[in-house]
């Protein structure tokens, strides 16, 4: 046996010549047993299950648009939507300002293309909408664009526009468990 700060290597001569000859000791499990930890806390965690997915492309986009897409998508990475919670894209997205690193990019405003801070965010909301739709989760609020956007593979009606503060994309986690994004 050789101890390290957070691990213990064990030699198992009964497995000589196999990949099981040297093994890591189960220190956490031994400690839990020794301290009387309730066994339910040692049960294996449930496996992640992919509910839905989607992808859209932004090849050929201006650097400002790519910046806005990356910044906004990163804000959703690793969040949890609790069972029964209604998810709001705008609420979870937070502040979209130049101080937060967002750039002027094109957005559809009043049926015309205009440069606005955060232009391109609808790429993220559309991709999320399609994943949520594919997962079969209830859509609470969604607005489509006023015309086809080539980045979304020309599927009219299969998009979700957002524009702070009033145009939101919202959906509900109607599952009995949390959703990890």
C-alpha positions in Angstrom: 0.0 0.0 0.0 1.2 3.5 -0.8 -0.6 6.5 0.5 -0.7 9.9 -1.2 -2.4 13.1 -0.1 -5.8 12.1 -1.6 -5.3 8.5 -2.8 -4.1 5.1 -1.8 -2.6 2.7 -4.3 -3.1 -1.0 -3.4 -1.2 -4.0 -4.7 -3.4 -7.0 -5.3 -1.2 -10.0 -5.9 -4.2 -12.1 -6.7 -4.5 -10.1 -9.9 -0.8 -10.3 -10.8 -0.2 -9.6 -14.5 -3.5 -7.9 -15.1 -4.6 -4.3 -15.1 -6.2 -4.9 -11.7 -2.8 -5.7 -10.0 -2.5 -2.0 -8.8 -5.8 -0.3 -7.8 -6.9 2.9 -6.1 -8.3 2.3 -2.7 -11.9 3.5 -2.1 -11.0 6.0 0.7 -14.3 7.9 0.4 -16.4 4.8 0.7 -14.3 3.6 3.7 -14.6 7.0 5.4 -18.3 7.1 4.9 -18.8 3.7 6.4 -16.5 4.5 9.3 -18.3 7.7 10.2 -21.8 6.1 9.8 -22.9 8.1 6.8 -26.4 7.1 5.7 -25.9 4.5 2.8 -28.5 6.4 0.6 -25.8 9.1 0.2 -23.4 6.5 -1.3 -25.8 5.3 -4.0 -24.6 6.0 -7.6 -25.9 9.2 -9.1 -28.5 8.9 -11.9 -27.0 9.1 -15.4 -27.5 12.2 -17.4 -30.1 11.7 -20.2 -30.0 14.0 -23.3 -33.5 15.4 -23.7 -33.0 17.3 -26.9 -30.4 19.0 -29.0 -30.0 21.4 -31.9 -27.4 23.2 -33.8 -27.3 26.2 -36.2 -24.4 27.6 -38.1 -22.8 31.0 -38.1 -20.1 30.5 -40.7 -19.4 33.8 -42.5 -20.8 35.9 -39.6 -19.2 39.2 -38.7 -16.8 39.1 -35.8 -19.2 41.2 -33.7 -22.0 38.7 -34.2 -19.7 35.8 -33.4 -18.7 37.6 -30.2 -22.3 38.2 -29.1 -23.2 34.6 -29.8 -20.3 33.2 -27.8 -20.9 35.6 -24.9 -24.6 34.8 -24.7 -24.2 31.1 -25.2 -21.6 31.0 -22.4 -24.1 32.4 -19.9 -26.3 29.4 -20.3 -23.5 26.8 -19.9 -23.9 24.8 -16.7 -27.1 26.3 -15.4 -29.8 24.2 -13.8 -33.5 24.6 -14.5 -35.4 23.2 -11.5 -38.3 20.8 -11.8 -41.5 22.9 -12.4 -39.5 26.1 -13.2 -40.3 28.3 -16.1 -37.1 29.3 -17.9 -36.8 32.9 -19.2 -34.1 33.5 -21.8 -34.0 37.2 -21.1 -33.8 36.7 -17.3 -31.1 34.2 -17.5 -29.2 36.1 -20.1 -28.7 39.2 -17.9 -27.3 42.5 -19.0 -26.4 43.0 -22.6 -24.1 46.0 -22.7 -20.8 47.1 -24.2 -19.4 47.1 -20.6 -20.3 43.4 -20.5 -18.3 42.8 -23.7 -21.2 42.7 -26.2 -20.8 44.4 -29.6 -23.0 46.2 -32.1 -24.4 43.6 -34.4 -27.4 43.4 -36.7 -30.9 42.6 -35.5 -34.3 42.8 -37.0 -36.0 45.9 -35.5 -39.3 47.0 -36.9 -38.9 44.7 -39.9 -35.5 46.2 -40.9 -31.9 45.3 -40.1 -30.3 47.7 -37.6 -27.1 47.6 -35.6 -27.8 47.1 -31.9 -25.7 46.0 -28.9 -26.0 42.2 -28.8 -27.1 41.7 -32.4 -27.0 37.9 -33.1 -28.5 36.8 -29.7 -31.4 35.3 -31.6 -29.1 32.6 -33.0 -28.7 31.3 -29.4 -32.4 31.6 -28.6 -33.4 29.9 -31.9 -30.9 27.0 -31.2 -32.2 26.7 -27.7 -35.8 26.8 -28.9 -35.2 23.9 -31.3 -33.5 21.8 -28.6 -36.4 22.5 -26.2 -38.9 21.7 -28.9 -37.1 18.5 -29.8 -37.2 17.6 -26.1 -40.9 17.9 -26.0 -40.9 20.5 -23.3 -43.8 23.1 -23.2 -43.1 26.4 -24.9 -44.6 29.2 -22.8 -43.7 32.2 -24.9 -42.0 32.4 -28.3 -41.9 35.0 -31.1 -40.8 34.3 -34.6 -38.7 36.6 -36.8 -40.5 38.8 -39.3 -38.6 37.3 -42.1 -36.4 34.3 -42.9 -32.8 34.4 -41.4 -30.4 32.3 -43.5 -28.4 31.3 -40.4 -31.4 29.3 -39.3 -31.5 27.1 -42.3 -34.5 28.9 -43.8 -37.1 27.1 -41.6 -39.7 29.8 -41.2 -41.5 29.5 -37.9 -38.9 27.3 -36.3 -37.0 30.2 -34.7 -37.3 32.3 -31.5 -36.5 36.0 -31.5 -35.5 37.8 -28.3 -35.2 41.5 -27.7 -34.8 43.0 -24.3 -36.8 43.7 -22.3 -40.2 42.7 -23.9 -39.6 39.9 -26.4 -38.7 36.8 -24.6 -38.4 33.1 -25.2 -39.8 31.1 -22.2 -40.3 27.4 -21.7 -41.2 25.2 -18.7 -39.4 22.2 -17.2 -42.5 20.0 -16.6 -40.3 17.1 -15.6 -40.1 15.7 -12.1 -36.4 16.3 -12.1 -34.0 19.2 -12.8 -32.6 19.9 -16.2 -28.9 20.7 -16.6 -27.9 22.8 -19.5 
